[in-house]
Amino acid sequence: MYEMSNGWSIDVRPDMRHVDVVIDRNRPLRLLAISPRKFVSGDGNMTMEFSRGNDDNDMTLRYVPAPGLAAGLVETVLTSASFAQR
């Protein structure tokens, strides 16, 4: 579970070939592995890349919002310090 700077939370459920992502109580999204550390949604609107940064604990999430939401590309970099406590 990650906490984002905008107050949202992201629950990441990993598997060998994909990750399921739940953003702030929305329906789960499945991202397929395109490399050992990078996952992409079927429509290409969301990518998630793990083990980034100097200490390999950062995760980057990029997505294009659905029509009617804020326009443009949204990018969020989440670090190990932002792991949510359960």
Phi, psi and omega in degrees: 000133178240146171255131180264159182295339180271006178095350177285163172237151178233122175258118182251122181245101186280154173218175182296322185244000181201170168232142171260132185238130174242117181257112173049053175068017174277176180294150181295144174244137177259127177248130182267144180289129172247351172201173181301337184239358185236135182230144184224142176289159181301327180271357179078004183277349180224135172230148178224127180233127182260167175060052178251167176087180185294325183255011178062019180252359181277154175228136178247132178241128177233136175207154175258117182299154177296156177305141181095346175261184180305134183282154173098181182272134177250131178232132178230131175252122181249135181250169180301332180292344182260010175301133180283147175272136179265000000 
